[in-house]
Amino acid sequence: MDDPTPEEADAAERAEALAEIGDEPVPLVLPRNDWRRIGLRLLVSAAFLALLFWRLPDVSLGDLLPVLTSAAVGWLVVAVVVHLAAYGLQTLRWAQVSDALGIHLPFRRLTSHLLAGEFVSNALPTSFGGDVLRVLRQGDDVGDHADSFASTSLERLTGWLVLPMLSAIGLLAGTGLTSLGTATLVAVVVDVVTLVALGTILWVAGHPRGAGRLVDRAGWQRYLGAVHLGIVAVRHHPGRVARIIGAGLAFQFLQCVSVWACARALGLPQVTLFAAMAFFPPSAVVQNFPLTLGGLGVREAAFVLFFGALGVADEQAIALGLLVYLVFVVASLAGAPAFVLGRRRRRASGRDGVNTDHTG
């Protein structure tokens, strides 16, 4: 048998290190809901929305209700279908990252885990995100939650790259989008800060003296060590990196298409596809800070700033934000069966001596 090439030897060494880093068992249990944290996020969301209404006295609740014509319903269906298709591309991105880390699961299985996670993130009032569910379920399949943590973390981090890229494309390609004053400036600042933060995280996580020092550690530190090894593994596959970024761009682009379809449903011609590409990515970045529930209030404030600069009335911008959130929730309901079936399997495992998850 031929001796392995240096590349094959490096790959085998990385795979062995990734496998060994997860030797310590972890409880197969979701964290319990912290209802005080959920209540706090609801209060913050309500406060953001109340502030919007207070600062915009001409806005009333009746202004937020769309006129449900047949055309509007058709555009809403398009928005939901496009968002569902985006989940497929997100799964593809996750699969590419997982393969680079030596985690090989059927695409259908990964899709089930991702949809269940999106259902938890968007449709359920939980104090933990759907990514926790993804890590646990993928980790159950491969027997190593540290590797799963690394794959999910790196998959999410790629979004920090493609979101500013899409925003830049939209700003440059859209007519007049680079000369909207504060709206343009805020979008550019958010894009630049996001890229700087991503570069800093990747440098620290990928450097031998950063997260590389944690590879042989125990406890929670081994998860950061797994992220380091994952970055090292991905760096050795430039072709795969290109495919990961390509899948990420396509995924986020479809989300922008979904936002544009929502704007069409509300009859907002000012929100072109390029405008959605320019301003939804920075809105998505700021709404992901764990301050509110589902980004409620933050997203609507961002839409007032960005799309208001295009001539969209304040009440229409708020309505667009709420409608986008509703579409995301409806699309995430596709993950309800995967979430329920997964809970039943884990409970069955619990009766055989494995801890079950707790969501309440």
C-alpha positions in Angstrom: 0.0 0.0 0.0 1.4 3.4 -1.0 2.5 5.8 1.8 0.1 8.7 2.4 1.0 12.1 0.9 1.9 14.9 3.2 -1.6 16.4 2.6 -3.2 13.1 3.5 -1.1 12.8 6.6 -2.0 16.3 7.7 -5.7 15.6 7.1 -5.5 12.4 9.1 -3.8 14.2 12.0 -6.4 16.9 12.0 -9.2 14.4 11.9 -7.7 12.4 14.8 -7.3 15.6 16.8 -10.8 16.6 16.1 -12.1 13.2 17.2 -10.0 13.1 20.4 -11.0 16.6 21.5 -14.5 15.4 22.3 -13.6 12.4 24.5 -15.2 13.9 27.6 -18.9 13.2 27.9 -21.3 16.1 28.1 -24.9 15.9 29.3 -27.3 15.4 26.4 -29.7 18.0 27.7 -31.0 21.4 26.5 -30.7 24.2 29.0 -33.8 25.0 30.9 -35.7 28.1 29.9 -34.9 31.2 31.8 -38.3 32.8 31.9 -37.0 35.9 33.5 -34.6 36.4 30.5 -37.4 35.7 28.1 -39.6 38.2 29.9 -36.8 40.8 29.9 -36.3 40.4 26.1 -40.1 40.8 25.6 -40.0 44.0 27.6 -37.0 45.3 25.7 -38.8 44.5 22.4 -42.0 46.2 23.6 -39.9 49.2 24.7 -38.3 49.5 21.3 -41.6 49.4 19.6 -43.2 51.8 22.1 -40.3 54.2 21.5 -40.9 54.1 17.8 -44.6 54.9 18.2 -43.7 57.7 20.6 -41.1 59.2 18.3 -43.4 58.8 15.3 -46.7 60.2 16.5 -48.4 59.9 13.1 -48.1 56.1 13.2 -51.1 54.1 14.5 -51.7 50.4 14.8 -54.1 50.4 12.0 -51.4 51.7 9.7 -49.4 48.5 10.2 -52.1 46.1 8.8 -51.5 45.3 5.1 -54.3 45.3 2.6 -54.6 41.6 1.7 -55.3 41.7 -2.0 -54.7 38.6 -4.1 -51.5 40.1 -5.3 -50.3 40.8 -1.8 -51.1 37.2 -0.8 -49.2 35.9 -3.8 -46.1 37.9 -2.9 -46.3 36.6 0.7 -46.4 33.1 -0.6 -43.3 33.9 -2.7 -41.6 35.3 0.4 -42.3 32.1 2.5 -41.3 29.7 -0.3 -38.0 31.7 -1.0 -37.2 31.6 2.7 -37.7 27.8 2.8 -35.4 27.5 -0.2 -32.8 29.6 1.7 -32.8 27.0 4.5 -31.7 24.4 1.9 -28.7 26.6 1.0 -27.9 27.2 4.7 -27.9 23.4 5.2 -25.5 23.2 2.2 -23.2 25.7 3.8 -23.3 23.8 7.1 -22.7 20.5 5.3 -19.6 22.0 3.5 -18.2 23.1 6.9 -19.0 19.8 8.6 -17.3 17.8 5.8 -14.2 19.9 6.1 -14.1 19.0 9.8 -14.6 15.3 9.1 -18.3 15.2 10.1 -20.1 13.3 7.5 -23.9 13.1 7.9 -26.6 12.7 5.2 -27.9 16.0 3.8 -31.4 15.1 4.9 -30.3 14.6 8.4 -28.6 17.9 8.6 -31.7 19.6 7.1 -33.8 18.1 9.9 -31.4 19.4 12.5 -31.2 22.9 10.9 -35.0 23.2 10.5 -35.6 22.1 14.1 -33.1 24.8 15.2 -34.8 27.5 13.2 -38.1 26.5 14.7 -36.7 27.0 18.2 -35.0 30.3 17.3 -38.0 31.9 15.5 -41.2 30.3 16.6 -40.6 29.3 20.3 -40.1 31.7 23.2 -36.8 30.2 24.5 -33.9 31.7 26.3 -31.4 29.6 24.3 -31.0 29.7 20.5 -31.6 27.1 17.9 -27.9 26.7 17.4 -27.8 24.9 20.8 -30.2 22.4 19.5 -28.2 21.9 16.3 -25.0 21.3 18.3 -26.7 18.7 20.6 -28.4 16.8 17.8 -25.5 16.7 15.4 -23.2 15.9 18.3 -25.6 13.0 19.3 -25.2 11.6 15.7 -21.4 11.8 15.6 -20.7 11.2 19.2 -18.8 14.4 19.7 -20.4 17.7 20.7 -17.2 19.7 20.5 -16.8 19.0 16.8 -20.5 19.9 16.3 -20.0 23.1 18.2 -17.1 23.9 15.9 -19.0 23.2 12.7 -22.1 25.2 13.8 -19.9 28.1 15.0 -17.9 28.3 11.8 -21.1 28.0 9.7 -22.5 31.0 11.5 -19.3 33.0 11.3 -19.3 32.8 7.5 -22.5 34.9 7.6 -20.5 37.7 9.1 -18.5 37.7 5.8 -21.3 37.4 3.2 -23.7 39.8 4.8 -21.3 42.8 4.4 -20.4 41.5 0.9 -24.1 41.5 -0.2 -24.6 44.9 1.4 -21.7 46.4 -0.5 -23.0 44.9 -3.8 -26.5 46.3 -3.2 -25.1 49.8 -2.3 -22.9 49.9 -5.4 -25.4 48.4 -7.8 -28.5 50.2 -6.6 -29.3 53.7 -8.0 -28.6 56.4 -5.5 -28.1 54.1 -2.6 -24.6 55.5 -1.8 -25.9 59.0 -1.4 -28.6 58.6 1.3 -26.7 60.4 4.1 -27.1 58.8 7.5 -28.7 55.6 6.2 -25.7 54.9 3.8 -23.2 55.9 6.5 -24.7 53.6 9.1 -24.9 50.7 6.7 -21.2 51.1 5.7 -20.2 51.4 9.4 -22.1 48.3 10.4 -20.6 46.4 7.4 -17.0 47.5 8.2 -17.3 46.8 12.0 -18.7 43.3 11.2 -15.8 42.5 8.9 -13.3 43.8 11.5 -15.0 41.8 14.3 -14.9 38.7 12.1 -11.3 39.1 11.2 -10.4 39.5 14.9 -12.4 36.4 15.9 -10.9 34.3 13.2 -7.3 35.5 14.0 -7.7 34.7 17.7 -9.5 31.4 17.1 -7.1 30.3 14.4 -3.8 31.4 16.0 -1.7 28.7 17.8 -1.3 31.2 20.7 -5.0 32.0 20.7 -7.6 29.2 20.8 -4.8 26.9 19.7 -3.6 26.8 23.3 -6.9 25.2 24.3 -6.7 22.1 22.1 -5.5 19.9 24.9 -7.7 21.4 27.6 -10.7 19.9 29.2 -14.2 21.3 29.9 -15.6 24.1 27.9 -12.2 25.2 26.7 -12.0 22.1 24.5 -14.9 23.5 22.5 -12.9 26.6 21.6 -10.0 24.2 20.8 -12.3 22.4 18.4 -13.1 25.7 16.7 -9.3 26.3 16.3 -8.8 22.9 14.7 -11.8 23.5 12.5 -10.3 26.7 11.2 -7.1 24.9 10.5 -8.9 22.2 8.7 -11.0 24.6 6.5 -7.9 26.7 5.6 -6.3 23.6 4.0 -9.2 23.4 1.6 -9.4 26.6 -0.4 -11.8 25.1 -2.9 -14.2 24.1 -0.1 -13.8 27.6 1.4 -15.0 29.0 -2.0 -18.0 26.7 -2.0 -18.9 27.6 1.6 -18.8 31.3 0.8 -20.8 30.7 -2.4 -23.5 28.8 -0.5 -23.6 31.5 2.1 -24.0 34.3 -0.5 -26.8 32.4 -2.2 -28.5 31.8 1.2 -28.4 35.4 2.3 -29.3 36.6 -1.2 -32.5 34.5 -1.0 -33.3 36.1 2.4 -33.0 39.5 0.7 -35.3 38.3 -2.0 -37.8 37.3 0.7 -37.6 40.8 2.2 -38.1 42.3 -1.2 -41.2 40.1 -1.8 -42.6 41.3 1.5 -42.1 44.9 0.3 -43.9 44.1 -2.9 -46.8 42.6 -0.8 -47.1 46.0 1.0 -46.9 47.9 -2.2 -43.5 49.6 -1.5 -41.8 50.1 -4.9 -39.0 52.1 -3.2 -37.7 48.9 -1.7 -36.0 47.4 -4.8 -34.1 44.2 -4.7 -30.8 46.1 -4.6 -32.2 48.2 -1.7 -33.0 45.0 0.2 -29.5 43.7 -0.5 -28.0 47.0 0.7 -29.9 47.4 3.9 -31.3 44.1 5.1 -27.8 42.6 5.9 -26.8 45.4 8.3 -30.3 45.2 9.8 -29.8 41.4 10.3 -26.5 42.1 12.0 -27.9 44.5 14.6 -31.0 42.5 15.3 -29.0 39.4 16.1 -27.7 41.0 19.3 -29.4 39.1 22.2 -31.3 42.1 23.4 -34.8 41.4 22.1 -37.0 38.4 21.2 -36.6 37.7 17.5 -35.1 41.1 16.9 -38.5 42.7 17.4 -38.2 46.5 17.7 -34.6 46.6 16.6 -35.3 45.4 13.0 -38.3 47.8 12.7 -36.1 50.7 13.9 -33.4 49.8 11.4 -36.0 49.6 8.6 -37.3 53.1 9.5 -33.8 54.5 9.2 -32.8 52.7 6.0 -35.9 52.5 4.0 -37.2 55.8 5.3 -34.3 57.4 3.5 -35.8 56.0 0.3 -39.1 57.7 0.9 -40.9 54.8 2.7 -43.3 56.2 5.3 -42.5 55.3 8.9 -45.6 53.2 9.4 -44.9 51.3 6.2 -41.2 50.6 7.3 -42.4 49.3 10.6 -45.1 47.2 8.9 -42.4 45.8 6.6 -40.3 44.8 9.6 -43.1 43.1 11.3 -44.2 41.3 8.1 -40.6 40.0 7.5 -40.6 38.7 11.1 -44.0 36.9 10.5 -42.7 35.4 7.2 -39.6 34.1 9.1 -41.8 32.6 11.8 -44.2 30.9 9.2 -41.2 29.5 7.3 -39.6 28.1 10.4 -42.8 26.2 11.3 -41.5 23.7 8.7 -39.1 22.6 11.5 -41.8 21.8 14.0 -42.1 18.1 12.9 -38.3 17.6 13.1 -38.2 19.3 16.6 -41.1 17.1 17.9 -39.7 13.9 16.5 -36.2 14.7 17.8 -37.6 15.3 21.3 -39.4 11.9 21.2 -36.2 10.1 20.2 -34.3 11.9 23.0 -37.0 11.0 25.5 -36.8 7.4 24.4 -33.0 7.5 24.9 -33.6 9.0 28.3 -35.7 6.0 29.3 -32.6 3.9 28.4 -30.4 5.9 30.7 -29.7 9.1 28.8 -30.7 12.5 30.1 -33.7 14.1 28.1 -33.9 17.7 27.1 -35.8 20.3 28.9 -37.4 23.2 27.1 -39.8 24.4 29.8 
